[in-house]
Amino acid sequence: MLKSLFANKTSEHRVTVYVLHETLSEQNKWNLENVLKKHHQQPIFLPVTDPAFSRLKETHYITKEMYYRIAIPDLLGSKVKKALYLDCDLIVKEDICELWETDIDDYFVAAVESVDAQRRKKDLLIPDDSRYFNSGVLLINVEKWREHNISAKVFEFIRTYPEKLIHPDQDALNAVLYDKWRLLHPKWNYTTGHVKLRLRMKPAIIHFTGPKKPWNAHHPLAKQYLKYRKKVEWT
């Protein structure tokens, strides 16, 4: 993800990379630093040590780290007003700064609608005229998020309705923010679900959603991933 992001960045905007983690070895910290060093970047490692995350629901292939995105506004410094969250199982194909320039002054977050929106909306009691987004790419209005204490509200939903959660962090974010987010063009989070629906477009971000990834199974867009994987030195 990081290699593709900087390989396709053409603007002069400065990018600051934060890595949220719990157990990240010194070797893998060095690996990440080595990837970014070639692009004159230095990652900022943010350890997440709150034991409360360990008590939250996980799925068979997604661990508690999924919840870290919810706490981003609380983990970043007070001077940070806006942040872009990216899952690690994706590649960036265009200059990410175009997405960064999206106006979200009147919204808490901007995201792409999920392909399984209808089914999840019903389960979460989200109104029919609202949308349901995928949480793998989130442009976050950090300042507005903090002002309205959104993290606490999302975590409260998770603790109160664990039986409703299939995609835990994503479901809870949608349940709280269903009428408070800006819709992005699907090119900014072109998922495996979009591939299956044969939605034809030139994606700016390819997101390998689901348990079958290019590194553990056949994926129709595996070549796109391998193009960047071959450029990464990892020891």
Secondary structure, DSSP 8 states (H G I E B T S, - for coil): -HHHHHHT--S------EEEESS--HHHHHHHHHHHHTTT---EEEE---GGGGGS---SS--GGGGGGGGHHHHS-TT--EEEEE-SSEEE-S-HHHHHT---TT-SEEEEE-TTHHHHHHHTT--TTS--EEEEEEEEEHHHHHHTTHHHHHHHHHHH-GGG-SSHHHHHHHHHHTTSEEE--GGGGEEHHHHHTT--S--SEEE--SS--TTTS--TTHHHHHHHHTT----
